[in-house]
């Protein structure tokens, strides 16, 4: 498995696969051909169908600027190596300089066809949770210690930057009002949720309100093109910071303990990314929000000092009950139902933590099994339910709003 640095990426929203990935691809391509006078980019599949709503065209134009770029949307070609495929070409006047075919595979990661050396090195020899658990059990170490052994102590410096960026996104989201751009006229709700107490608010109601406000805050920042952390994607970036920040404030966990929790959640995300997918275009929203919920549940379990069986069970519960979740962004925007899903998944992560605390030793399903199930389920979903904007709420939005 790759470094957690490849999973937790600090960058601009609203989509890791539609914004970050194309940005990284365009930047590297522009650097490779510094003498090119113009470029062309053809977007296929999900990038073509929902790219404008995800600001793909905007980020590509901005990255190549001041040199001009022609962007084409090809929604017809079906024989693609990945649903998020793009072709880039460089020209010196009318003379072609070079071309790439790039796949944006989720979490901001790109794969350049014919250039395997572009892939980051794998620093974790273990690829399944079973292998990781065996390694940890034999050495009597926790997941965060396992991550440190494989990545070195420099990992904590990077995860500290991640945590600072996560908290900053929540803070900005809670202090910003207005309407999100894109045409849906969707008002920001995080500030209202955070400040508007229930008339007879119980401790449980307050927990729901605060956790949801933190998830809304980060997700609304993402939807507006703000700086967030993929966890594991932009569209699911609100789940992990919401539960960790709330729990730190409630239980006074130190930043060091939070970083250990981030490492544990990251290991879970890495297992999913390696053996299945974190791309909504490939496996639906279960691959994004389901993965984020699993990561959050595992991080919470680590934060509370639970053992490996309990951490695994928390992650498994979180994923199992997102199986089959479609990716159906209305108007191709990472707003409806994406923002609310972050809040719901944050609460579900807390529920998974509680169930794991009580019922771990009764479980029958392994985390690896539910990851494999998610991947098969995602591949079986009709394409219109995988981030194309052609099915689900995206299709019926006009009926609903009337």
LOTIFI-978134 format. One record per residue (C-alpha): x, y, z; residue in one letter. Coordinates in steps of 0.02 Angstrom, whole numbers, always signed. Last residue first. Layout:
BEGIN
+--------+--------+--------+----+
!      X !      Y !      Z ! aa !
+--------+--------+--------+----+
!      X !      Y !      Z !  a !
...
+--------+--------+--------+----+
//
This chain:
BEGIN
+--------+--------+--------+----+
!      X !      Y !      Z ! aa !
+--------+--------+--------+----+
!  -2082 !  +1056 !   -391 !  x !
!  -1910 !  +1033 !   -313 !  x !
!  -1930 !   +844 !   -314 !  x !
!  -1983 !   +826 !   -494 !  x !
!  -1841 !   +937 !   -555 !  x !
!  -1719 !   +837 !   -449 !  x !
!  -1772 !   +671 !   -524 !  x !
!  -1620 !   +635 !   -631 !  x !
!  -1487 !   +699 !   -512 !  x !
!  -1581 !   +622 !   -367 !  x !
!  -1554 !   +449 !   -440 !  x !
!  -1485 !   +440 !   -617 !  x !
!  -1395 !   +539 !   -752 !  x !
!  -1273 !   +643 !   -650 !  x !
!  -1132 !   +531 !   -708 !  x !
!  -1062 !   +501 !   -535 !  x !
!  -1091 !   +313 !   -531 !  x !
!  -1279 !   +286 !   -528 !  x !
!  -1298 !   +312 !   -715 !  x !
!  -1165 !   +178 !   -741 !  x !
!  -1279 !    +43 !   -673 !  x !
!  -1206 !    -27 !   -513 !  x !
!  -1120 !   -196 !   -531 !  x !
!   -944 !   -124 !   -513 !  x !
!   -998 !    -40 !   -353 !  x !
!  -1071 !   -199 !   -280 !  x !
!   -912 !   -296 !   -321 !  x !
!   -805 !   -162 !   -238 !  x !
!   -917 !   -148 !    -86 !  x !
!   -917 !   -336 !    -63 !  x !
!   -727 !   -342 !    -69 !  x !
!   -721 !   -207 !    +65 !  x !
!   -851 !   -300 !   +167 !  x !
!   -747 !   -459 !   +163 !  x !
!   -586 !   -368 !   +211 !  x !
!   -674 !   -292 !   +362 !  x !
!   -723 !   -464 !   +422 !  x !
!   -904 !   -518 !   +444 !  x !
!   -968 !   -630 !   +585 !  x !
!   -970 !   -514 !   +735 !  x !
!  -1014 !   -570 !   +911 !  x !
!   -848 !   -522 !   +989 !  x !
!   -866 !   -342 !   +937 !  x !
!  -1038 !   -312 !  +1013 !  x !
!  -1027 !   -177 !  +1147 !  x !
!   -886 !    -61 !  +1098 !  x !
!   -910 !   -100 !   +914 !  x !
!  -1091 !    -44 !   +927 !  x !
!  -1040 !   +121 !  +1008 !  x !
!   -906 !   +158 !   +878 !  x !
!  -1025 !   +116 !   +736 !  x !
!  -1149 !   +242 !   +807 !  x !
!  -1015 !   +377 !   +808 !  x !
!   -972 !   +334 !   +628 !  x !
!  -1157 !   +344 !   +585 !  x !
!  -1162 !   +522 !   +651 !  x !
!  -1019 !   +571 !   +536 !  x !
!  -1102 !   +478 !   +392 !  x !
!  -1261 !   +582 !   +412 !  x !
!  -1161 !   +744 !   +412 !  x !
!  -1060 !   +695 !   +258 !  x !
!  -1218 !   +638 !   +171 !  x !
!  -1294 !   +810 !   +198 !  x !
!  -1156 !   +889 !    +95 !  x !
!  -1163 !   +762 !    -47 !  x !
!  -1351 !   +758 !    -82 !  x !
!  -1349 !   +889 !   -156 !  x !
!  -1189 !   +993 !   -150 !  x !
!  -1043 !   +920 !   -248 !  x !
!  -1119 !   +987 !   -409 !  x !
!  -1155 !   +881 !   -564 !  x !
!  -1327 !   +962 !   -580 !  x !
!  -1383 !   +854 !   -434 !  x !
!  -1245 !   +734 !   -383 !  x !
!  -1301 !   +552 !   -397 !  x !
!  -1168 !   +436 !   -326 !  x !
!  -1263 !   +282 !   -269 !  x !
!  -1254 !   +195 !   -101 !  x !
!  -1254 !     +7 !   -131 !  x !
!  -1165 !    -36 !    +31 !  x !
!  -1169 !   +108 !   +155 !  x !
!  -1219 !     +1 !   +301 !  x !
!  -1077 !   -120 !   +277 !  x !
!   -947 !    +19 !   +273 !  x !
!   -979 !    +87 !   +447 !  x !
!  -1006 !    -84 !   +522 !  x !
!   -840 !   -145 !   +452 !  x !
!   -742 !     +5 !   +517 !  x !
!   -812 !    -15 !   +692 !  x !
!   -780 !   -203 !   +684 !  x !
!   -599 !   -179 !   +633 !  x !
!   -567 !    -54 !   +772 !  x !
!   -650 !   -172 !   +896 !  x !
!   -543 !   -319 !   +841 !  x !
!   -387 !   -211 !   +845 !  x !
!   -415 !   -155 !  +1025 !  x !
!   -502 !     +3 !  +1080 !  x !
!   -401 !   +147 !  +1149 !  x !
!   -536 !   +279 !  +1132 !  x !
!   -443 !   +373 !   +996 !  x !
!   -412 !   +210 !   +904 !  x !
!   -600 !   +176 !   +902 !  x !
!   -633 !   +353 !   +842 !  x !
!   -507 !   +334 !   +701 !  x !
!   -586 !   +167 !   +652 !  x !
!   -759 !   +246 !   +645 !  x !
!   -694 !   +395 !   +546 !  x !
!   -604 !   +286 !   +419 !  x !
!   -758 !   +177 !   +397 !  x !
!   -868 !   +331 !   +376 !  x !
!   -749 !   +403 !   +248 !  x !
!   -750 !   +239 !   +152 !  x !
!   -939 !   +234 !   +148 !  x !
!   -944 !   +418 !    +98 !  x !
!   -825 !   +390 !    -48 !  x !
!   -836 !   +210 !   -109 !  x !
!  -1018 !   +197 !    -54 !  x !
!  -1045 !   +351 !   -162 !  x !
!  -1036 !   +248 !   -321 !  x !
!   -905 !   +120 !   -370 !  x !
!   -802 !   +188 !   -516 !  x !
!   -862 !   +366 !   -533 !  x !
!   -876 !   +380 !   -345 !  x !
!   -692 !   +337 !   -330 !  x !
!   -625 !   +267 !   -166 !  x !
!   -596 !    +95 !   -242 !  x !
!   -574 !    -88 !   -196 !  x !
!   -421 !   -180 !   -132 !  x !
!   -292 !    -41 !   -123 !  x !
!   -408 !   +107 !    -90 !  x !
!   -506 !    +10 !    +40 !  x !
!   -349 !    -47 !   +131 !  x !
!   -280 !   +130 !   +119 !  x !
!   -436 !   +204 !   +196 !  x !
!   -421 !    +85 !   +344 !  x !
!   -237 !   +131 !   +365 !  x !
!   -288 !   +314 !   +357 !  x !
!   -412 !   +293 !   +498 !  x !
!   -273 !   +223 !   +607 !  x !
!   -155 !   +364 !   +557 !  x !
!   -287 !   +497 !   +589 !  x !
!   -318 !   +421 !   +761 !  x !
!   -132 !   +433 !   +802 !  x !
!   -137 !   +614 !   +745 !  x !
!   -285 !   +645 !   +861 !  x !
!   -188 !   +570 !  +1006 !  x !
!    -44 !   +689 !   +971 !  x !
!   -165 !   +835 !   +960 !  x !
!   -221 !   +794 !  +1136 !  x !
!   -392 !   +724 !  +1178 !  x !
!   -494 !   +843 !  +1285 !  x !
!   -650 !   +733 !  +1291 !  x !
!   -782 !   +848 !  +1216 !  x !
!   -669 !   +964 !  +1116 !  x !
!   -564 !   +821 !  +1050 !  x !
!   -720 !   +719 !  +1013 !  x !
!   -798 !   +859 !   +913 !  x !
!   -638 !   +888 !   +816 !  x !
!   -619 !   +703 !   +778 !  x !
!   -800 !   +676 !   +727 !  x !
!   -812 !   +824 !   +609 !  x !
!   -634 !   +808 !   +540 !  x !
!   -671 !   +629 !   +482 !  x !
!   -839 !   +658 !   +399 !  x !
!   -817 !   +821 !   +305 !  x !
!   -699 !   +767 !   +165 !  x !
!   -819 !   +646 !    +80 !  x !
!   -837 !   +741 !    -84 !  x !
!   -655 !   +791 !    -76 !  x !
!   -596 !   +611 !    -62 !  x !
!   -521 !   +495 !    +71 !  x !
!   -521 !   +594 !   +179 !  x !
!   -460 !   +721 !    +52 !  x !
!   -408 !   +874 !   +150 !  x !
!   -488 !  +1045 !   +120 !  x !
!   -446 !  +1212 !    +40 !  x !
!   -598 !  +1301 !    -30 !  x !
!   -682 !  +1272 !   -198 !  x !
!   -856 !  +1322 !   -138 !  x !
!   -915 !  +1142 !   -125 !  x !
!   -762 !  +1100 !    -20 !  x !
!   -797 !  +1241 !   +103 !  x !
!   -976 !  +1180 !   +110 !  x !
!   -914 !  +1005 !   +150 !  x !
!   -800 !  +1068 !   +289 !  x !
!   -937 !  +1170 !   +373 !  x !
!  -1074 !  +1040 !   +345 !  x !
!   -970 !   +908 !   +436 !  x !
!   -934 !  +1029 !   +578 !  x !
!  -1118 !  +1077 !   +589 !  x !
!  -1168 !   +893 !   +591 !  x !
!  -1054 !   +858 !   +738 !  x !
!  -1120 !  +1010 !   +831 !  x !
!  -1305 !   +974 !   +802 !  x !
!  -1297 !   +788 !   +838 !  x !
!  -1195 !   +814 !   +995 !  x !
!  -1313 !   +952 !  +1053 !  x !
!  -1462 !   +837 !  +1029 !  x !
!  -1377 !   +703 !  +1135 !  x !
!  -1335 !   +826 !  +1274 !  x !
!  -1517 !   +883 !  +1275 !  x !
!  -1575 !  +1045 !  +1198 !  x !
!  -1742 !  +1117 !  +1250 !  x !
!  -1760 !  +1265 !  +1130 !  x !
!  -1633 !  +1187 !  +1012 !  x !
!  -1476 !  +1290 !   +990 !  x !
!  -1447 !  +1393 !   +834 !  x !
!  -1262 !  +1434 !   +828 !  x !
!  -1183 !  +1279 !   +752 !  x !
!  -1326 !  +1233 !   +638 !  x !
!  -1341 !  +1412 !   +573 !  x !
!  -1155 !  +1425 !   +540 !  x !
!  -1153 !  +1257 !   +448 !  x !
!  -1305 !  +1294 !   +338 !  x !
!  -1236 !  +1376 !   +180 !  x !
!  -1380 !  +1416 !    +65 !  x !
!  -1411 !  +1314 !    -93 !  x !
!  -1456 !  +1425 !   -240 !  x !
!  -1445 !  +1272 !   -353 !  x !
!  -1356 !  +1373 !   -487 !  x !
!  -1173 !  +1331 !   -456 !  x !
!  -1114 !  +1449 !   -319 !  x !
!  -1154 !  +1414 !   -137 !  x !
!  -1264 !  +1544 !    -54 !  x !
!  -1212 !  +1651 !    +93 !  x !
!  -1132 !  +1628 !   +263 !  x !
!   -955 !  +1596 !   +319 !  x !
!   -894 !  +1581 !   +499 !  x !
!   -930 !  +1396 !   +526 !  x !
!   -854 !  +1349 !   +358 !  x !
!   -694 !  +1445 !   +393 !  x !
!   -672 !  +1359 !   +561 !  x !
!   -710 !  +1185 !   +491 !  x !
!   -585 !  +1212 !   +350 !  x !
!   -453 !  +1274 !   +473 !  x !
!   -477 !  +1119 !   +581 !  x !
!   -446 !  +1005 !   +433 !  x !
!   -294 !  +1104 !   +375 !  x !
!   -216 !  +1097 !   +549 !  x !
!   -250 !   +910 !   +556 !  x !
!   -169 !   +880 !   +387 !  x !
!    -16 !   +983 !   +435 !  x !
!     -3 !   +876 !   +592 !  x !
!    -19 !   +723 !   +483 !  x !
!   +134 !   +780 !   +386 !  x !
!   +241 !   +808 !   +540 !  x !
!   +179 !   +644 !   +612 !  x !
!   +234 !   +546 !   +458 !  x !
!   +412 !   +608 !   +484 !  x !
!   +421 !   +477 !   +622 !  x !
!   +446 !   +336 !   +497 !  x !
!   +328 !   +272 !   +363 !  x !
!   +317 !    +84 !   +395 !  x !
!   +355 !    +83 !   +580 !  x !
!   +251 !   +240 !   +608 !  x !
!   +100 !   +163 !   +522 !  x !
!   +116 !     +7 !   +632 !  x !
!   +128 !   +118 !   +785 !  x !
!    -33 !   +204 !   +732 !  x !
!   -116 !    +34 !   +711 !  x !
!    -68 !    -24 !   +886 !  x !
!    +76 !   -138 !   +931 !  x !
!    +88 !   -309 !  +1013 !  x !
!   +221 !   -370 !   +892 !  x !
!   +132 !   -527 !   +833 !  x !
!    -36 !   -441 !   +849 !  x !
!    +18 !   -295 !   +740 !  x !
!    +82 !   -402 !   +596 !  x !
!    -71 !   -515 !   +605 !  x !
!   -185 !   -364 !   +604 !  x !
!    -97 !   -292 !   +452 !  x !
!   -112 !   -456 !   +357 !  x !
!   -297 !   -471 !   +401 !  x !
!   -324 !   -289 !   +355 !  x !
!   -263 !   -326 !   +181 !  x !
!   -115 !   -260 !    +80 !  x !
!    +37 !   -282 !   +191 !  x !
!   +204 !   -228 !   +115 !  x !
!   +165 !    -46 !   +164 !  x !
!   +281 !    +81 !    +83 !  x !
!   +221 !    +66 !    -96 !  x !
!   +309 !   +191 !   -206 !  x !
!   +209 !   +328 !   -293 !  x !
!   +150 !   +288 !   -470 !  x !
!   +232 !   +394 !   -605 !  x !
!   +349 !   +250 !   -646 !  x !
!   +199 !   +161 !   -721 !  x !
!   +205 !   +277 !   -873 !  x !
!   +110 !   +194 !  -1016 !  x !
!    -57 !   +274 !   -972 !  x !
!    -34 !   +407 !   -840 !  x !
!   -122 !   +363 !   -676 !  x !
!   -186 !   +505 !   -568 !  x !
!   -220 !   +515 !   -382 !  x !
!   -326 !   +657 !   -314 !  x !
!   -422 !   +541 !   -199 !  x !
!   -495 !   +450 !   -347 !  x !
!   -436 !   +365 !   -506 !  x !
!   -406 !   +515 !   -618 !  x !
!   -351 !   +422 !   -775 !  x !
!   -231 !   +508 !   -894 !  x !
!   -197 !   +486 !  -1080 !  x !
!    -49 !   +592 !  -1126 !  x !
!     +6 !   +682 !  -1284 !  x !
!   +160 !   +768 !  -1355 !  x !
!   +227 !   +911 !  -1458 !  x !
!    +99 !   +922 !  -1599 !  x !
!   +138 !  +1057 !  -1728 !  x !
!     +0 !  +1184 !  -1761 !  x !
!    +78 !  +1320 !  -1654 !  x !
!   +187 !  +1222 !  -1536 !  x !
!    +57 !  +1100 !  -1476 !  x !
!    +22 !   +997 !  -1320 !  x !
!   -111 !   +862 !  -1303 !  x !
!   -205 !   +797 !  -1151 !  x !
!   -329 !   +654 !  -1154 !  x !
!   -443 !   +626 !  -1003 !  x !
!   -517 !   +474 !   -919 !  x !
!   -626 !   +472 !   -763 !  x !
!   -735 !   +319 !   -799 !  x !
!   -575 !   +215 !   -816 !  x !
!   -491 !   +121 !   -960 !  x !
!   -626 !   +185 !  -1078 !  x !
!   -727 !    +98 !  -1213 !  x !
!   -882 !   +206 !  -1190 !  x !
!   -855 !   +358 !  -1301 !  x !
!  -1016 !   +462 !  -1307 !  x !
!   -997 !   +596 !  -1174 !  x !
!   -845 !   +678 !  -1252 !  x !
!   -823 !   +854 !  -1180 !  x !
!   -689 !   +957 !  -1267 !  x !
!   -576 !  +1085 !  -1185 !  x !
!   -465 !  +1199 !  -1289 !  x !
!   -319 !  +1271 !  -1190 !  x !
!   -234 !  +1440 !  -1203 !  x !
!    -67 !  +1478 !  -1118 !  x !
!    -86 !  +1601 !   -974 !  x !
!   -146 !  +1490 !   -900 !  x !
!   -129 !  +1299 !   -907 !  x !
!   -181 !  +1274 !   -726 !  x !
!   -324 !  +1400 !   -731 !  x !
!   -398 !  +1323 !   -888 !  x !
!   -390 !  +1149 !   -810 !  x !
!   -462 !  +1210 !   -644 !  x !
!   -610 !  +1295 !   -730 !  x !
!   -648 !  +1149 !   -845 !  x !
!   -651 !  +1027 !   -699 !  x !
!   -762 !  +1143 !   -596 !  x !
!   -862 !   +997 !   -522 !  x !
!  -1020 !  +1054 !   -609 !  x !
!   -923 !  +1072 !   -771 !  x !
!   -850 !   +897 !   -748 !  x !
!  -1016 !   +808 !   -724 !  x !
!  -1041 !   +722 !   -892 !  x !
!   -869 !   +747 !   -967 !  x !
!   -770 !   +694 !   -814 !  x !
!   -894 !   +552 !   -787 !  x !
!   -851 !   +478 !   -955 !  x !
!   -726 !   +574 !  -1059 !  x !
!   -637 !   +742 !  -1051 !  x !
!   -533 !   +799 !  -1200 !  x !
!   -396 !   +926 !  -1165 !  x !
!   -307 !  +1034 !  -1292 !  x !
!   -151 !  +1137 !  -1265 !  x !
!    -66 !  +1294 !  -1330 !  x !
!   +104 !  +1374 !  -1355 !  x !
!   +207 !  +1224 !  -1298 !  x !
!   +382 !  +1270 !  -1242 !  x !
!   +360 !  +1213 !  -1062 !  x !
!   +303 !  +1038 !  -1116 !  x !
!   +336 !   +926 !   -965 !  x !
!   +288 !  +1065 !   -844 !  x !
!   +120 !  +1088 !   -932 !  x !
!    +88 !   +901 !   -922 !  x !
!   +130 !   +897 !   -737 !  x !
!    +13 !  +1043 !   -701 !  x !
!   -126 !   +974 !   -811 !  x !
!   -120 !   +803 !   -725 !  x !
!   -115 !   +877 !   -548 !  x !
!   -262 !   +990 !   -589 !  x !
!   -358 !   +848 !   -673 !  x !
!   -338 !   +744 !   -513 !  x !
!   -380 !   +886 !   -394 !  x !
!   -539 !   +942 !   -482 !  x !
!   -638 !   +794 !   -549 !  x !
!   -564 !   +650 !   -447 !  x !
!   -532 !   +746 !   -286 !  x !
!   -690 !   +848 !   -308 !  x !
!   -744 !  +1020 !   -243 !  x !
!   -617 !  +1062 !   -190 !  x !
!   -443 !  +1135 !   -165 !  x !
!   -295 !  +1044 !    -92 !  x !
!   -220 !   +951 !    +55 !  x !
!   -204 !   +767 !    +15 !  x !
!   -233 !   +630 !   +142 !  x !
!   -225 !   +468 !    +43 !  x !
!    -60 !   +491 !    -49 !  x !
!    +23 !   +556 !   +110 !  x !
!    -41 !   +399 !   +194 !  x !
!    +97 !   +311 !    +98 !  x !
!    +52 !   +179 !    -30 !  x !
!     +0 !     +0 !     +0 !  x !
+--------+--------+--------+----+
//
